[in-house]
Amino acid sequence: MTAVILNGESLELPAPATVDAAVRAAGAPDDGRGVAVAVDGEVVPRGAWTTTEVREGQQVEVLRAVQGGS
Amino acid sequence: MFEIAGRALESRLILGTGGFRSMDALAAAAAQSGAELATVAMRRVDPSAPGSIVDVLGEAGIDVLPNTAGCFTTREAVTTAKLSREALGTDWVKLEVIGDDRTLLPDPAELLRAAEELVADGFTVLPYTNDDPILARRLEDTGCSAVMPLGSPIGSGMGINNLYNLRLIVEAARVPVILDAGIGTASDAALAMEEGCDAVLLASAISRAADPAAMARAMRKAVEAGHEAREAGRIPRRTYAQPSSPEEGVAELA
């Protein structure tokens, strides 16, 4: 298991923990539409989600658009 | 019609989507506003949150303009913009870099730096800025596609606090000037347009009104009326009256 911080919460993901697995664990829609991910503050493009591994202790932010503005 | 970064827009009202009680209330107000662009924020995925703002706006034929609300530093704002580009497939961003929680006023130093970085990275940058003519000029020189001075602090409803500065910004700008934040009611929006702004961006004035859809319709009319009045050319202000009936041929009836 790999312990990561997913959207501010500690979580263990089965190794190898990919960004794609983290996106699913965050509860994002299955197709990942409208979602973007940063690992330790660096954006991981959608095309690299299944091949990018999240290492122990890394911070994963899974974001989507919500209502907002002025 | 006006253009931002080569894109033609019919509506001079840009809608912020914050503060609506429900997606239905937002959809109803969006339809009445006539807006073609609406801001959204980037936040953590919440599986329990109902509906998708992107779907609601898409069904209304309104394009999303992601913002960087909640960012206090250049780094946060630049990363948030990159995330919105990745999530939403647009390189347009309403750049907000806030300096203070209480006033939500922009941090000019961080804002300028973030604008430079995002322009260099190919973004179409629309910065929410202070009503400072020099900062507006610096943002324009950086390559921003519009400048968006505040009328007064976000959500305050105080209207336009410094008309003099706004006039200086409008007079000097070679990119669209969009009054962003502080609008309380229709006359504030009309005034911004009468002073020569190209558009108005507002949310709270609509979303927190007692009847958001009705206020959205009022704002649409106010923006149109203010713009038409500007184009029509107002009469000068005078200290004394100027008679509008002929001064000759008045009967002597004393």
Chai-1 contact restraints between the chains, C-beta under 6 A:
chainA,res_idxA,chainB,res_idxB,connection_type,confidence,min_distance_angstrom,max_distance_angstrom,comment,restraint_id
A,N7,B,R44,contact,1.0,0.0,6.0,A-B,restraint_1
A,A26,B,V45,contact,1.0,0.0,6.0,A-B,restraint_2
A,G27,B,V45,contact,1.0,0.0,6.0,A-B,restraint_3
A,G27,B,P47,contact,1.0,0.0,6.0,A-B,restraint_4
A,A28,B,V45,contact,1.0,0.0,6.0,A-B,restraint_5
A,G34,B,V54,contact,1.0,0.0,6.0,A-B,restraint_6
A,G34,B,A87,contact,1.0,0.0,6.0,A-B,restraint_7
A,V35,B,A87,contact,1.0,0.0,6.0,A-B,restraint_8
A,A36,B,L83,contact,1.0,0.0,6.0,A-B,restraint_9
A,A36,B,E86,contact,1.0,0.0,6.0,A-B,restraint_10
A,A36,B,A87,contact,1.0,0.0,6.0,A-B,restraint_11
A,G41,B,T79,contact,1.0,0.0,6.0,A-B,restraint_12
A,V43,B,K82,contact,1.0,0.0,6.0,A-B,restraint_13
A,V43,B,L83,contact,1.0,0.0,6.0,A-B,restraint_14
A,V43,B,E86,contact,1.0,0.0,6.0,A-B,restraint_15
A,V62,B,V45,contact,1.0,0.0,6.0,A-B,restraint_16
A,L63,B,M42,contact,1.0,0.0,6.0,A-B,restraint_17
A,L63,B,R44,contact,1.0,0.0,6.0,A-B,restraint_18
A,L63,B,L83,contact,1.0,0.0,6.0,A-B,restraint_19
A,R64,B,V45,contact,1.0,0.0,6.0,A-B,restraint_20
A,A65,B,V40,contact,1.0,0.0,6.0,A-B,restraint_21
A,A65,B,I53,contact,1.0,0.0,6.0,A-B,restraint_22
A,A65,B,V54,contact,1.0,0.0,6.0,A-B,restraint_23
A,V66,B,A41,contact,1.0,0.0,6.0,A-B,restraint_24
A,V66,B,R43,contact,1.0,0.0,6.0,A-B,restraint_25
A,V66,B,I53,contact,1.0,0.0,6.0,A-B,restraint_26
A,Q67,B,T17,contact,1.0,0.0,6.0,A-B,restraint_27
A,Q67,B,G18,contact,1.0,0.0,6.0,A-B,restraint_28
A,Q67,B,I53,contact,1.0,0.0,6.0,A-B,restraint_29
A,G68,B,G18,contact,1.0,0.0,6.0,A-B,restraint_30
A,G68,B,V40,contact,1.0,0.0,6.0,A-B,restraint_31
A,G68,B,A41,contact,1.0,0.0,6.0,A-B,restraint_32
A,G68,B,A69,contact,1.0,0.0,6.0,A-B,restraint_33
A,G69,B,G16,contact,1.0,0.0,6.0,A-B,restraint_34
A,G69,B,T17,contact,1.0,0.0,6.0,A-B,restraint_35
A,G69,B,G18,contact,1.0,0.0,6.0,A-B,restraint_36
A,G69,B,T39,contact,1.0,0.0,6.0,A-B,restraint_37
A,G69,B,N67,contact,1.0,0.0,6.0,A-B,restraint_38
A,G69,B,A203,contact,1.0,0.0,6.0,A-B,restraint_39
A,S70,B,G16,contact,1.0,0.0,6.0,A-B,restraint_40
A,S70,B,I154,contact,1.0,0.0,6.0,A-B,restraint_41
A,S70,B,A181,contact,1.0,0.0,6.0,A-B,restraint_42
A,S70,B,L201,contact,1.0,0.0,6.0,A-B,restraint_43
A,S70,B,L202,contact,1.0,0.0,6.0,A-B,restraint_44
A,S70,B,A203,contact,1.0,0.0,6.0,A-B,restraint_45
